[in-house]
C-alpha cells in the first residue's frame, strides 16, 4: 500500500479535501439561515447606486427647505423639495433622455437640450424623455431637524 504524499505545507490531499468539504457544508448551512427573498425585497425597496449610501442633511443648513414648496440643491445633482407636513421629494437633476442636467423654475423641471419637461415629482409631462427623473427615498427626523436621502 502506497503512503499518502504530503506537500510542503504539511497537509495531505485527503486533509485538503476534508477541510474543503467541511467548509462547503458549513457555508451551505449558514446560507440556509438567510432569507434571500427578504434581502432582495429590501434591495428593491431602497435602491442605491453602486458605492453610495444614505446621506443625512441638517435642515438648518438649507433654510430654503423650511417652508412648503421650498427647494434646495443638496448635492451637485440632487434637489430636495419640501412637500409640506414633513414630507420631502429628492430628485436627480439628470434628464433621462440625453443625460443633460435639467433646470428647475420652482414649478417644473426643463431640459435645456431637447425641451423635455417634468413636474415637481419628476414625472415626464413633455417629451422627448419617456422616463421620469430618478427619485430617492427621503426620511424626515423631526427631533434632529434633518432629512436622510437614500442616494
C-alpha positions as CSV (number, residue, x, y, z in Angstrom):
1,X,0.0,0.0,0.0
2,X,1.3,3.4,-1.0
3,X,1.8,6.0,1.7
4,X,-0.2,9.3,1.0
5,X,2.1,12.1,0.0
6,X,2.2,15.3,2.0
7,X,3.0,18.7,0.4
8,X,5.4,21.4,1.6
9,X,2.8,22.9,3.9
10,X,2.5,19.6,5.7
11,X,-1.1,18.7,4.7
12,X,-2.2,15.8,2.5
13,X,-4.6,15.9,-0.4
14,X,-7.1,14.0,1.8
15,X,-6.8,16.7,4.6
16,X,-7.4,19.4,2.0
17,X,-10.5,17.6,0.6
18,X,-11.9,17.1,4.1
19,X,-11.4,20.7,5.0
20,X,-12.9,21.9,1.7
21,X,-15.9,19.7,2.1
22,X,-16.4,20.9,5.7
23,X,-16.2,24.5,4.5
24,X,-18.8,23.9,1.9
25,X,-21.2,22.1,4.3
26,X,-20.8,24.9,6.9
27,X,-21.3,27.6,4.2
28,X,-24.4,25.9,2.9
29,X,-25.8,25.7,6.4
30,X,-25.1,29.3,7.0
31,X,-26.8,30.3,3.7
32,X,-29.9,28.2,4.6
33,X,-30.5,30.6,7.6
34,X,-30.6,33.7,5.3
35,X,-33.9,34.7,3.9
36,X,-32.9,35.6,0.4
37,X,-36.4,36.8,-0.6
38,X,-36.3,39.4,2.2
39,X,-32.9,40.6,1.2
40,X,-34.0,41.0,-2.5
41,X,-37.2,42.8,-1.5
42,X,-35.2,45.2,0.7
43,X,-32.8,45.9,-2.2
44,X,-35.7,46.8,-4.4
45,X,-37.4,49.0,-1.8
46,X,-34.2,51.0,-1.2
47,X,-32.3,51.1,-4.5
48,X,-28.9,52.7,-4.2
49,X,-26.3,53.4,-6.7
50,X,-23.2,51.4,-6.5
51,X,-20.8,52.7,-4.0
52,X,-23.2,55.1,-2.4
53,X,-25.0,55.3,1.0
54,X,-27.8,57.3,2.7
55,X,-26.8,60.8,3.3
56,X,-28.2,62.9,6.2
57,X,-28.6,66.7,5.8
58,X,-29.3,69.1,8.7
59,X,-32.2,71.3,7.6
60,X,-30.7,74.3,9.3
61,X,-28.0,74.2,6.6
62,X,-30.8,74.6,4.0
63,X,-33.2,77.3,5.1
64,X,-34.9,77.2,1.7
65,X,-36.4,73.9,2.8
66,X,-38.1,75.4,5.8
67,X,-41.4,76.0,4.1
68,X,-43.8,74.0,1.8
69,X,-42.6,74.5,-1.8
70,X,-39.1,75.4,-0.8
71,X,-36.3,73.6,-2.5
72,X,-32.5,73.3,-2.4
73,X,-29.7,71.5,-4.1
74,X,-28.2,69.2,-1.5
75,X,-25.5,67.9,-3.9
76,X,-24.4,69.0,-7.3
77,X,-27.1,66.7,-8.9
78,X,-29.8,66.2,-6.3
79,X,-32.5,68.6,-5.4
80,X,-34.9,68.3,-2.4
81,X,-38.3,69.8,-2.4
82,X,-40.4,70.4,0.7
83,X,-43.9,69.0,0.1
84,X,-45.2,70.1,3.5
85,X,-46.2,68.1,6.5
86,X,-42.7,66.7,7.0
87,X,-42.7,65.2,3.5
88,X,-39.9,65.8,1.0
89,X,-39.1,64.8,-2.5
90,X,-35.5,64.2,-3.7
91,X,-34.8,64.0,-7.4
92,X,-31.7,63.5,-9.6
93,X,-31.4,66.5,-11.9
94,X,-30.2,64.4,-14.8
95,X,-32.5,64.3,-17.8
96,X,-33.5,60.7,-18.6
97,X,-33.4,61.5,-22.4
98,X,-29.8,62.6,-23.1
99,X,-28.3,62.9,-19.6
100,X,-28.1,66.7,-19.5
101,X,-28.7,68.5,-16.2
102,X,-32.3,69.9,-16.0
103,X,-33.2,73.3,-14.6
104,X,-35.9,73.9,-12.0
105,X,-38.0,77.0,-12.2
106,X,-39.9,76.4,-8.9
107,X,-42.8,74.7,-10.7
108,X,-41.3,72.3,-13.2
109,X,-38.0,70.9,-14.5
110,X,-36.9,71.7,-18.0
111,X,-34.2,70.1,-20.0
112,X,-32.3,72.8,-22.0
113,X,-31.0,70.3,-24.5
114,X,-34.2,68.9,-26.1
115,X,-37.1,70.6,-24.2
116,X,-38.3,67.6,-22.0
117,X,-40.3,68.8,-19.1
118,X,-41.0,67.1,-15.7
119,X,-43.4,68.1,-12.9
120,X,-42.3,68.7,-9.3
121,X,-42.5,65.0,-8.5
122,X,-40.2,64.2,-11.5
123,X,-42.9,62.8,-13.8
124,X,-42.5,63.4,-17.5
125,X,-45.0,66.0,-18.8
126,X,-43.4,66.8,-22.1
127,X,-41.1,64.6,-24.3
128,X,-38.9,63.5,-25.9
129,X,-37.9,62.0,-22.5
130,X,-40.1,58.9,-21.7
131,X,-38.7,58.1,-18.2
132,X,-39.3,60.1,-15.1
133,X,-36.4,61.7,-13.2
134,X,-34.8,59.4,-10.8
135,X,-36.2,59.8,-7.3
136,X,-34.7,58.9,-3.9
137,X,-36.5,58.0,-0.7
138,X,-36.3,60.8,1.9
139,X,-36.8,60.3,5.7
140,X,-37.5,63.3,7.9
141,X,-36.3,63.3,11.5
142,X,-38.2,66.0,13.4
143,X,-36.2,65.6,16.6
144,X,-32.9,66.2,14.8
145,X,-34.3,68.6,12.2
146,X,-32.7,66.6,9.5
147,X,-33.5,64.5,6.4
148,X,-31.9,61.4,5.2
149,X,-31.8,60.8,1.4
150,X,-31.1,57.3,0.1
151,X,-28.9,58.1,-2.8
